[in-house]
Amino acid sequence: MRVMTWLVGLLFTIAGSMNAQDTYRGDTITPEGAITVGQAIEKLGQEGKVANIKVKGKVSAVCQKKGCWMIITDGDKEIKVVFKDYSFFVPKDIAGYEVIVEGPLFYETVSVEQRKHYAQDAGASQEEIEKITEPVKIPMIEARGVIIIGYGKN
């Protein structure tokens, strides 16, 4: 009986993973060669700007207005992702999914006004928005392509 239960569980796991599909946005990219968010930030710190990089991370936040930006992380390190020429967006419900993004990586100074705009897009409360009083310098990728791993919706 235990073997039968184990086999049924294995079959459901296999069937579930067969149905999981990746979703692509922007240019079609491949997962090969992707590095972690932390490794990308380390490389950025050494070089100041990286012309093209492929990074894999977990989505921690997405613009809730249009899906026009997201934050990816690998724990305590994070990178803001915007999309090349504002030409594509990501689904607004992908927080928690793993993604792979590709494009140039650089530091961007985000003004108080822009930070407040981003906070509003993310659904922050007015109280949280009012606490934003300083610009910040953040790592940012202008992605030309995105793979949303296992999302399977288009």
C-alpha positions in Angstrom: 0.0 0.0 0.0 2.8 2.4 0.8 4.4 1.7 -2.6 1.1 2.4 -4.3 0.7 5.7 -2.4 4.2 6.7 -3.3 3.7 5.9 -7.0 0.5 7.8 -7.2 2.2 10.8 -5.6 5.1 10.5 -8.0 2.7 10.4 -11.0 0.9 13.6 -9.8 4.3 15.4 -9.3 5.4 14.4 -12.8 2.1 15.4 -14.4 2.1 18.7 -12.6 5.6 19.5 -13.8 4.7 18.5 -17.3 1.9 21.1 -17.3 4.1 23.9 -15.9 5.3 26.0 -18.8 7.6 29.0 -18.9 6.3 32.3 -20.1 8.4 34.6 -22.2 8.2 38.4 -22.5 10.2 40.7 -24.8 13.0 39.1 -26.9 13.3 35.4 -26.6 16.2 34.6 -24.3 17.6 31.3 -23.0 18.4 30.3 -19.4 22.0 29.2 -20.0 24.6 31.3 -18.3 22.3 33.0 -15.8 23.9 34.1 -12.6 22.4 35.0 -9.2 21.4 38.5 -8.2 24.2 38.6 -5.7 26.8 37.6 -8.3 25.4 40.2 -10.7 25.7 43.0 -8.0 29.2 41.8 -7.2 30.1 42.0 -10.9 28.5 45.5 -11.2 30.5 46.7 -8.2 33.7 45.6 -9.9 32.9 47.0 -13.3 30.5 49.9 -12.7 28.3 49.0 -15.6 27.8 45.6 -17.4 26.8 45.9 -21.1 24.8 42.6 -21.0 24.1 40.1 -18.3 21.7 37.3 -17.6 20.4 37.1 -14.0 18.1 34.6 -12.3 16.1 35.7 -9.2 12.8 35.5 -7.4 10.3 38.2 -8.0 9.6 40.1 -4.8 7.5 42.9 -6.2 5.8 43.9 -9.5 4.2 47.2 -10.6 0.5 46.7 -9.9 -0.6 49.3 -12.4 0.8 47.8 -15.6 3.5 45.3 -14.8 6.1 47.8 -16.1 8.8 47.0 -13.5 9.7 44.3 -11.0 12.2 43.6 -8.2 14.2 40.4 -8.3 16.1 39.0 -5.3 18.1 36.1 -4.1 17.7 36.8 -0.4 19.2 40.0 0.9 20.3 41.4 -2.6 17.9 42.9 -5.1 17.8 44.4 -8.5 15.1 46.5 -10.0 14.1 45.4 -13.5 12.6 47.7 -16.1 11.9 46.8 -19.7 13.7 48.0 -22.8 11.9 50.9 -24.5 8.8 50.2 -22.3 7.9 47.8 -25.1 6.6 44.9 -23.0 5.3 44.2 -19.5 5.1 41.2 -17.1 2.0 39.8 -15.5 1.1 41.6 -12.2 0.7 38.3 -10.3 4.2 36.9 -10.6 5.6 37.7 -7.2 7.2 34.6 -5.8 8.1 33.2 -9.2 11.6 32.7 -10.4 12.6 34.7 -13.5 15.6 35.1 -15.8 16.2 38.5 -17.3 18.8 39.7 -19.7 20.1 43.2 -20.5 22.5 45.9 -19.4 23.1 46.3 -15.6 23.9 49.6 -14.1 23.4 51.8 -11.1 20.5 54.3 -11.2 19.9 57.1 -8.8 16.1 57.2 -8.2 14.7 60.6 -7.2 12.3 61.1 -4.3 9.5 61.8 -6.8 10.3 58.6 -8.8 10.6 56.5 -5.6 7.1 57.8 -4.5 5.7 56.9 -7.9 7.2 53.4 -7.7 5.8 53.0 -4.2 2.4 54.0 -5.4 2.6 51.6 -8.3 3.5 48.8 -5.8 0.4 49.6 -3.8 2.1 51.2 -0.8 0.0 53.1 1.7 0.1 56.9 1.8 1.9 56.8 5.1 4.7 54.6 3.6 4.9 57.0 0.6 5.3 60.0 2.8 8.3 58.4 4.5 10.3 58.6 1.3 12.5 61.7 1.6 15.8 60.8 0.0 16.9 59.6 -3.4 18.6 56.2 -3.6 21.2 54.6 -5.8 20.1 51.1 -6.9 21.2 48.4 -9.3 18.9 48.2 -12.3 18.6 46.0 -15.4 16.9 47.2 -18.5 15.7 43.8 -19.6 15.3 43.0 -23.3 13.8 39.6 -22.5 12.3 37.8 -19.5 11.6 34.1 -18.8 9.0 33.5 -16.0 9.8 30.0 -14.9 6.7 27.7 -14.4 4.2 30.5 -14.8 2.4 28.9 -17.8 -0.1 31.7 -18.4 0.1 34.0 -21.4 
